[in-house]
Amino acid sequence: MNIRIAVICVTLLLAMGGCQKTDNINPNVPATVNPGVVLPQILYNVSNTLTLSAFEINNELMQYTCMNNTFTEVQRFKLQPSNSNQLWNLYNRLRDLSDINRMVENGIGHPNYRAVSGILRVFILSVITDAFGDVPYTEAGAASAGSIFTPKYDAQETIYAGLITELQQYTQDIDVNGTLDFGGDLVYQGNMLRWKKFGNSLLLRLLMRTSEQQPQQAATLIGQLLADPAQYPVMESNADNFIYRYQGSFPDVFPLAPSYVRDFDFKYKSVSAFVVDSLTKFGDARLHQFARPTNASAGSDNPVYVGLPNALPVTESANYNGGYNYQSYLGTRFQSDREPAIWMTASEVFFLKAEAAIRNFYPGNAQQAYHDGIQHSFEYWGAPFSADYLTQASVVYDGGLPKVYLQKYFSLFFTGIEAWSDYRRTGYPRLVPGPTNVNDGRIPSRLPYPLSEQSLNQNNYREASQRIGGDDMNSKMWWQN
């Protein structure tokens, strides 16, 4: 058995309590638990969560995709506690990160593991708070130490302040000349400079998220971050992308690929009319990665791409443009067991830099950053790129933010819930609600807390719900525009 798969299998078994006494010893599985055994489990599980939350929540809310054979409540802008479990369960990974820290404290593993663990902790908590708002932060993970089983919820403003401070420290703690001596780094293979770039790039994302509520502070910190690339390097190319590359052998496979075989619903996940029409208008080759030609035109000399408008009535959706064979579904690349899970890319970083320059947060070249963001997105998706694309009226740089936000939206395809977060902050792109939406045309602002919190952490749940104006999908994020 491949060692990487063996480590994932054994850590999953440990997590599920699946260990039994046996006389058989697998020589490929380390006998002593060390950070190199725990880290792959974290990367694998978070990657699955990001992919599935993109597929089930982000892509439907943000009109990347929609179902054509039945209603899905998400594309109709209705979020329920049942939608929340997957992202809330990211808290389980904090226990694993605490285990890594204890190992380092006990002399097992280079201190770089503690820095990596800290960066991953910030990433996980940022995703959780961006999905729910006020959540456990200062007491999060304390149950693993046997101390706090009903953690209090912190205000999102407090959480962001803490995450930014933590991330600054963890990123600076990285020893780029050091190593991860027990391995387990399935993303950067122990390249600590790239971990430092990821940490600073994530910091840029979080600072920009706060910029609507704290523009002066965000401008100061972003300016400092981007002014000194030697001390604060950020992602510069697709080689720096934080993506998890599935090996392609079960269980280490892209979590959506098997669904093509056994999941009826996945076969009928159409790409939205907004995406197909926009990319067709731009002559954008990413369309051929995001979507397939209609079944009726596939393999012909003139393949046709037809997107489905979101949230149509069921019968109208099923029969749109002549029915299933005349609509475009997700691209065939998403059938691959090896399709990567996207955490963050250089393309996003370039768009963040373009926005920062336009808003005078730092004296960068906004146009160049905008162009670099587009080109790196094309490159990541394996789409042919021509400089002529940048000269089109709908694409050409005009010094404003709307085009930056739109191109960033395209680049964030399948990047967890990041497009939804960016939309809530900026209001872009301008998405038109479908006719069967049940929320007065408003895209929801948050996920409701899971039902387990209402029963197991009732007092803290009630306090947090009251503070945010109710456990309602329309209660806004602190950072929301």
C-alpha positions as CSV (number, residue, x, y, z in Angstrom):
1,M,0.0,0.0,0.0
2,N,1.3,3.5,-0.8
3,I,2.5,5.2,2.4
4,R,0.5,8.3,1.8
5,I,-2.7,6.3,1.5
6,A,-1.8,4.1,4.4
7,V,-1.3,7.2,6.6
8,I,-4.6,8.6,5.6
9,C,-6.3,5.3,6.2
10,V,-4.8,4.7,9.6
11,T,-5.6,8.3,10.8
12,L,-9.1,8.0,9.5
13,L,-9.5,4.7,11.4
14,L,-8.1,6.4,14.6
15,A,-10.5,9.2,14.2
16,M,-13.4,6.8,13.9
17,G,-12.3,4.7,16.8
18,G,-11.8,1.8,14.4
19,C,-8.6,0.3,15.9
20,Q,-8.7,-3.4,17.0
21,K,-6.0,-5.6,18.4
22,T,-4.2,-7.5,15.7
23,D,-0.9,-9.4,15.2
24,N,-0.5,-8.1,11.7
25,I,1.9,-5.2,11.3
26,N,1.9,-3.0,8.2
27,P,5.5,-1.9,7.6
28,N,4.3,1.2,5.7
29,V,2.4,2.7,8.6
30,P,4.6,4.5,11.2
31,A,4.5,2.7,14.6
32,T,5.1,6.0,16.5
33,V,2.6,8.8,16.1
34,N,4.4,12.0,15.0
35,P,3.3,15.3,13.3
36,G,4.0,13.6,9.9
37,V,1.2,11.1,10.6
38,V,-1.4,13.7,11.8
39,L,-0.8,16.4,9.2
40,P,-2.0,14.4,6.1
41,Q,-5.3,13.7,7.8
42,I,-5.9,17.4,8.4
43,L,-5.1,18.4,4.9
44,Y,-7.2,15.5,3.4
45,N,-10.3,16.2,5.6
46,V,-10.3,20.0,5.2
47,S,-9.8,19.5,1.4
48,N,-12.9,17.3,1.2
49,T,-14.9,19.8,3.3
50,L,-13.9,22.7,1.0
51,T,-14.8,20.8,-2.1
52,L,-18.1,19.6,-0.9
53,S,-19.1,22.9,0.6
54,A,-18.3,24.5,-2.8
55,F,-20.4,21.9,-4.6
56,E,-23.4,22.0,-2.3
57,I,-23.5,25.6,-1.0
58,N,-21.2,28.1,-2.6
59,N,-21.7,27.1,-6.2
60,E,-25.5,27.2,-5.9
61,L,-25.7,30.5,-3.9
62,M,-23.2,32.1,-6.3
63,Q,-24.9,30.8,-9.5
64,Y,-21.9,28.8,-10.7
65,T,-24.2,25.8,-10.9
66,C,-27.8,24.7,-10.4
67,M,-29.9,21.5,-10.5
68,N,-32.2,20.9,-13.4
69,N,-34.2,17.9,-12.2
70,T,-35.5,19.1,-8.9
71,F,-35.5,22.1,-6.5
72,T,-32.5,22.5,-4.3
73,E,-33.3,24.8,-1.5
74,V,-29.8,26.4,-1.6
75,Q,-30.2,27.7,-5.2
76,R,-33.6,29.1,-4.0
77,F,-31.7,31.0,-1.2
78,K,-32.9,28.9,1.7
79,L,-30.3,27.7,4.1
80,Q,-31.2,25.4,7.0
81,P,-29.3,23.8,9.9
82,S,-28.9,20.6,7.9
83,N,-26.6,22.6,5.5
84,S,-24.3,23.5,8.4
85,N,-22.8,20.3,9.7
86,Q,-20.1,19.9,7.2
87,L,-18.4,23.2,7.8
88,W,-19.1,23.2,11.6
89,N,-17.3,19.8,11.7
90,L,-14.1,21.5,10.8
91,Y,-13.8,22.1,14.5
92,N,-12.8,18.5,14.8
93,R,-9.5,19.3,13.0
94,L,-8.6,21.7,15.8
95,R,-8.0,18.7,18.0
96,D,-5.6,17.2,15.5
97,L,-3.7,20.5,15.3
98,S,-3.5,20.6,19.1
99,D,-2.0,17.1,19.0
100,I,0.7,18.4,16.6
101,N,1.5,21.2,19.0
102,R,1.8,18.9,22.0
103,M,4.2,16.6,20.0
104,V,6.4,19.6,19.2
105,E,6.3,20.7,22.8
106,N,7.5,17.2,23.7
107,G,10.4,17.4,21.3
108,I,8.8,15.3,18.5
109,G,9.1,17.4,15.3
110,H,10.7,20.6,14.1
111,P,9.1,23.9,15.4
112,N,8.0,24.5,11.9
113,Y,5.2,22.0,12.6
114,R,3.9,24.4,15.2
115,A,3.9,27.3,12.7
116,V,2.2,25.2,10.0
117,S,-0.3,24.0,12.6
118,G,-1.1,27.6,13.5
119,I,-1.6,28.8,9.9
120,L,-4.0,25.9,9.4
121,R,-5.8,26.7,12.6
122,V,-6.3,30.3,11.4
123,F,-7.5,29.1,8.0
124,I,-10.0,26.7,9.5
125,L,-11.4,29.2,12.0
126,S,-11.6,31.9,9.2
127,V,-13.8,29.5,7.1
128,I,-16.0,28.7,10.1
129,T,-16.6,32.3,11.2
130,D,-17.2,33.4,7.6
131,A,-19.9,30.8,7.3
132,F,-21.7,31.4,10.6
133,G,-20.5,34.7,12.1
134,D,-20.0,34.6,15.9
135,V,-18.6,31.2,16.8
136,P,-16.4,29.6,19.5
137,Y,-12.8,31.0,19.1
138,T,-11.0,31.6,22.4
139,E,-12.4,28.4,23.9
140,A,-12.5,26.4,20.7
141,G,-10.7,23.1,20.9
142,A,-10.5,23.2,24.7
143,A,-12.6,20.0,25.0
144,S,-9.6,18.0,23.6
145,A,-7.7,19.0,26.8
146,G,-10.7,17.9,28.9
147,S,-11.5,21.4,30.2
148,I,-14.4,23.1,28.2
149,F,-17.2,21.2,26.5
150,T,-19.6,24.1,26.0
151,P,-17.4,26.8,24.6
152,K,-18.6,30.4,24.5
153,Y,-19.2,32.2,21.1
154,D,-16.9,35.1,20.4
155,A,-18.0,38.2,18.5
156,Q,-16.7,38.0,14.9
157,E,-14.9,41.3,15.3
158,T,-12.9,39.8,18.2
159,I,-12.3,36.6,16.2
160,Y,-10.9,38.5,13.2
161,A,-8.6,40.6,15.4
162,G,-7.3,37.4,17.0
163,L,-6.9,35.5,13.8
164,I,-4.9,38.4,12.2
165,T,-2.6,38.6,15.2
166,E,-2.1,34.8,15.3
167,L,-1.4,34.6,11.6
168,Q,1.2,37.4,11.7
169,Q,3.0,35.5,14.5
170,Y,2.8,32.0,12.9
171,T,4.0,33.2,9.6
172,Q,7.0,35.0,11.1
173,D,7.8,31.9,13.1
174,I,8.5,29.9,10.0
175,D,12.1,28.9,9.6
176,V,12.5,28.9,5.8
177,N,15.8,27.2,6.1
178,G,14.3,24.5,8.4
179,T,12.2,21.5,7.5
180,L,9.3,19.3,8.4
181,D,11.5,16.5,9.6
182,F,8.7,13.8,9.8
183,G,7.2,14.8,6.4
184,G,3.4,14.7,6.0
185,D,3.2,17.9,3.9
186,L,1.1,16.8,1.0
187,V,0.8,20.4,-0.4
188,Y,4.3,21.9,-0.4
189,Q,6.5,18.9,0.3
190,G,8.3,20.7,3.1
191,N,9.0,23.9,1.2
192,M,8.8,26.4,4.0
193,L,9.1,29.5,1.9
194,R,5.8,28.5,0.2
195,W,4.2,28.0,3.6
196,K,5.3,31.5,4.5
197,K,3.8,32.8,1.2
198,F,0.5,31.0,2.0
199,G,0.4,32.5,5.5
200,N,1.0,36.0,4.2
201,S,-1.5,35.6,1.3
202,L,-4.1,34.3,3.8
203,L,-3.4,37.4,5.9
204,L,-4.0,39.6,2.9
205,R,-7.4,37.9,2.4
206,L,-8.4,38.4,6.0
207,L,-7.2,42.0,6.1
208,M,-9.2,42.8,3.0
209,R,-12.2,41.1,4.5
210,T,-12.1,43.7,7.4
211,S,-11.5,46.7,5.1
212,E,-15.2,47.7,4.9
213,Q,-15.4,48.0,8.7
214,Q,-11.9,49.1,9.5
215,P,-10.5,50.7,6.4
216,Q,-7.7,52.7,8.0
217,Q,-6.4,49.7,10.0
218,A,-6.7,47.4,6.9
219,A,-4.9,50.0,4.7
220,T,-2.0,50.3,7.1
221,L,-1.5,46.6,7.6
222,I,-2.0,45.8,3.9
223,G,0.4,48.6,3.0
224,Q,3.0,47.2,5.4
225,L,2.5,43.6,4.1
226,L,2.8,44.4,0.4
227,A,5.6,47.0,0.8
228,D,8.2,44.5,1.8
229,P,8.1,41.3,-0.3
230,A,11.4,40.1,1.1
231,Q,10.1,40.0,4.6
232,Y,6.4,39.3,3.7
233,P,6.4,37.2,0.6
234,V,3.0,36.3,-0.9
235,M,2.0,33.9,-3.7
236,E,3.6,34.9,-7.0
237,S,2.8,32.0,-9.3
238,N,0.7,28.9,-9.6
239,A,3.6,26.9,-8.1
240,D,2.7,28.7,-4.9
241,N,-1.0,27.7,-4.9
242,F,-2.3,26.0,-1.9
243,I,-4.1,23.1,-3.5
244,Y,-4.4,19.5,-2.3
245,R,-3.6,17.0,-5.1
246,Y,-5.5,13.8,-4.6
247,Q,-3.4,10.8,-5.5
248,G,-6.3,9.0,-7.3
249,S,-6.5,5.8,-5.3
250,F,-9.2,5.3,-2.7
251,P,-9.7,6.9,-0.2
252,D,-7.4,9.7,-1.5
253,V,-9.6,10.7,-4.4
254,F,-11.5,13.9,-5.3
255,P,-14.7,13.5,-3.3
256,L,-17.0,14.3,-6.2
257,A,-15.7,12.0,-8.8
258,P,-17.4,8.8,-7.6
259,S,-20.7,10.6,-7.5
260,Y,-20.7,10.6,-11.3
261,V,-21.1,6.9,-11.1
262,R,-23.7,6.5,-8.4
263,D,-25.2,9.9,-7.8
264,F,-28.2,10.8,-9.9
265,D,-28.2,14.4,-8.7
266,F,-24.6,15.0,-9.7
267,K,-25.3,14.0,-13.3
268,Y,-27.8,16.9,-13.5
269,K,-25.8,19.6,-11.9
270,S,-25.8,22.2,-14.7
271,V,-23.5,25.1,-15.1
272,S,-25.4,28.3,-14.7
273,A,-26.5,30.6,-17.5
274,F,-24.7,33.5,-15.8
275,V,-21.3,31.7,-16.1
276,V,-21.9,30.2,-19.5
277,D,-23.3,33.4,-21.0
278,S,-20.6,35.6,-19.5
279,L,-17.7,33.4,-20.6
280,T,-19.2,32.9,-24.0
281,K,-19.5,36.6,-24.5
282,F,-15.9,37.1,-23.4
283,G,-14.6,34.3,-25.6
284,D,-13.2,32.9,-22.4
285,A,-11.6,29.5,-22.7
286,R,-12.2,28.7,-19.0
287,L,-15.7,27.8,-20.1
288,H,-14.4,24.6,-21.6
289,Q,-13.0,23.6,-18.2
290,F,-15.9,24.6,-16.1
291,A,-18.6,23.1,-18.4
292,R,-19.2,20.4,-21.0
293,P,-20.9,20.9,-24.3
294,T,-24.5,19.7,-24.4
295,N,-24.8,16.0,-24.8
296,A,-26.5,16.6,-28.2
297,S,-23.6,18.5,-29.6
298,A,-20.7,16.7,-27.9
299,G,-18.2,15.3,-30.3
300,S,-19.6,17.4,-33.2
301,D,-17.7,20.0,-35.2
302,N,-19.8,22.7,-33.4
303,P,-20.1,21.9,-29.7
304,V,-22.7,24.1,-28.0
305,Y,-22.6,25.3,-24.4
306,V,-26.0,26.2,-22.9
307,G,-26.2,27.3,-19.2
308,L,-29.3,26.9,-17.1
309,P,-30.9,29.9,-15.3
310,N,-30.9,29.4,-11.6
311,A,-34.0,28.5,-9.6
312,L,-36.5,28.0,-12.4
313,P,-39.7,26.0,-11.7
314,V,-38.9,22.3,-11.7
315,T,-40.7,21.5,-15.0
316,E,-39.3,24.5,-16.8
317,S,-35.8,23.7,-15.5
318,A,-36.0,20.1,-16.7
319,N,-37.3,21.1,-20.1
320,Y,-35.1,24.2,-20.6
321,N,-33.7,24.5,-24.1
322,G,-35.2,21.1,-25.0
323,G,-34.3,19.1,-21.9
324,Y,-31.3,17.4,-20.3
325,N,-29.4,16.7,-23.6
326,Y,-29.4,20.3,-24.5
327,Q,-27.9,21.8,-21.3
328,S,-24.3,22.0,-20.2
329,Y,-23.1,20.1,-17.1
330,L,-20.0,20.4,-15.0
331,G,-16.8,19.8,-17.0
332,T,-15.4,16.3,-17.4
333,R,-12.3,17.2,-15.3
334,F,-14.5,16.9,-12.2
335,Q,-14.9,13.2,-13.0
336,S,-11.3,12.8,-12.3
337,D,-10.2,11.1,-9.1
338,R,-7.2,13.5,-9.2
339,E,-8.9,16.8,-9.5
340,P,-7.3,19.0,-6.8
341,A,-9.1,20.7,-3.9
342,I,-8.5,24.4,-4.0
343,W,-7.7,26.4,-0.8
344,M,-6.1,29.5,-2.2
345,T,-4.4,30.5,-5.5
346,A,-2.0,33.1,-6.7
347,S,-4.8,34.4,-9.0
348,E,-6.8,35.4,-5.9
349,V,-3.7,37.1,-4.5
350,F,-3.2,39.2,-7.6
351,F,-6.8,40.3,-7.5
352,L,-6.5,41.3,-3.9
353,K,-3.4,43.3,-4.8
354,A,-5.3,45.0,-7.6
355,E,-8.1,46.0,-5.2
356,A,-5.6,47.2,-2.6
357,A,-3.9,49.4,-5.2
358,I,-7.1,50.8,-6.6
359,R,-8.2,51.7,-3.0
360,N,-4.8,53.3,-2.4
361,F,-3.8,50.8,0.3
362,Y,-0.4,50.5,-1.3
363,P,1.3,52.1,-4.4
364,G,1.1,49.0,-6.6
365,N,0.3,48.7,-10.3
366,A,-3.4,47.8,-10.2
367,Q,-3.6,47.1,-13.9
368,Q,-0.7,44.7,-13.9
369,A,-2.0,42.9,-10.9
370,Y,-5.5,42.6,-12.6
371,H,-3.9,41.2,-15.7
372,D,-1.7,38.8,-13.7
373,G,-4.8,37.6,-11.8
374,I,-6.6,36.8,-15.1
375,Q,-3.6,35.1,-16.7
376,H,-2.8,33.0,-13.7
377,S,-6.4,31.8,-13.5
378,F,-6.4,30.7,-17.2
379,E,-3.1,29.0,-16.5
380,Y,-4.3,27.1,-13.5
381,W,-7.4,25.8,-15.3
382,G,-5.3,24.8,-18.3
383,A,-7.2,27.2,-20.6
384,P,-5.5,28.8,-23.6
385,F,-4.8,32.5,-23.0
386,S,-4.3,35.3,-25.5
387,A,-3.4,38.9,-24.6
388,D,-6.2,40.0,-26.9
389,Y,-8.6,38.8,-24.2
390,L,-7.5,41.8,-22.0
391,T,-8.5,44.3,-24.7
392,Q,-12.2,43.5,-24.9
393,A,-14.6,46.2,-23.7
394,S,-16.0,43.9,-21.1
395,V,-12.6,42.9,-19.7
396,V,-10.2,45.8,-20.4
397,Y,-8.9,47.5,-17.2
398,D,-10.7,50.7,-16.5
399,G,-9.4,51.6,-13.0
400,G,-12.6,50.5,-11.3
401,L,-13.3,47.6,-9.0
402,P,-16.4,45.9,-10.6
403,K,-14.3,44.2,-13.4
404,V,-11.7,43.2,-10.8
405,Y,-14.5,41.6,-8.7
406,L,-16.0,39.9,-11.7
407,Q,-12.8,38.3,-12.9
408,K,-12.0,37.3,-9.3
409,Y,-15.4,35.6,-9.2
410,F,-14.5,33.5,-12.2
411,S,-11.1,32.6,-10.7
412,L,-12.7,31.4,-7.5
413,F,-14.6,28.6,-9.1
414,F,-14.7,25.6,-6.7
415,T,-12.6,27.5,-4.0
416,G,-14.6,26.5,-0.9
417,I,-17.0,29.3,0.1
418,E,-14.7,32.1,-0.8
419,A,-16.8,33.5,-3.7
420,W,-19.8,33.7,-1.3
421,S,-17.7,35.5,1.2
422,D,-16.3,37.9,-1.4
423,Y,-19.9,38.6,-2.6
424,R,-21.1,39.4,0.9
425,R,-18.2,41.9,1.3
426,T,-18.4,43.6,-2.1
427,G,-21.9,43.0,-3.6
428,Y,-20.3,41.6,-6.8
429,P,-21.0,40.1,-9.2
430,R,-24.5,41.5,-9.7
431,L,-26.5,38.2,-9.6
432,V,-30.1,38.1,-10.6
433,P,-32.2,35.9,-8.3
434,G,-34.2,33.1,-9.9
435,P,-38.0,33.2,-10.0
436,T,-38.5,30.6,-7.3
437,N,-36.2,32.1,-4.7
438,V,-37.8,32.2,-1.3
439,N,-35.8,35.0,0.3
440,D,-37.1,38.1,-1.5
441,G,-34.2,38.0,-3.9
442,R,-31.6,38.3,-1.1
443,I,-28.6,35.9,-1.2
444,P,-28.3,34.6,2.4
445,S,-25.6,36.1,4.6
446,R,-24.8,33.1,6.8
447,L,-25.5,29.5,7.6
448,P,-27.7,28.8,10.6
449,Y,-26.0,27.1,13.5
450,P,-26.3,23.3,13.5
451,L,-29.0,21.7,15.6
452,S,-26.4,20.0,17.8
453,E,-25.4,23.4,19.2
454,Q,-29.0,24.2,20.1
455,S,-29.1,21.1,22.3
456,L,-25.5,20.5,23.5
457,N,-24.4,24.2,23.9
458,Q,-27.8,25.8,24.5
459,N,-26.9,28.7,26.7
460,N,-24.0,29.9,24.6
461,Y,-26.0,29.3,21.4
462,R,-28.8,31.5,22.7
463,E,-26.5,34.3,23.7
464,A,-24.7,34.3,20.3
465,S,-28.0,34.2,18.4
466,Q,-29.4,37.1,20.3
467,R,-26.2,39.1,19.7
468,I,-26.3,38.7,15.9
469,G,-30.0,39.5,15.7
470,G,-31.2,35.9,15.6
471,D,-30.0,32.6,14.2
472,D,-31.2,33.6,10.8
473,M,-29.7,33.1,7.4
474,N,-30.0,36.9,6.8
475,S,-28.2,38.1,9.9
476,K,-25.1,39.8,8.5
477,M,-21.4,39.2,9.1
478,W,-19.6,41.8,11.1
479,W,-17.4,42.5,8.0
480,Q,-20.3,42.6,5.6
481,N,-20.9,45.6,3.4
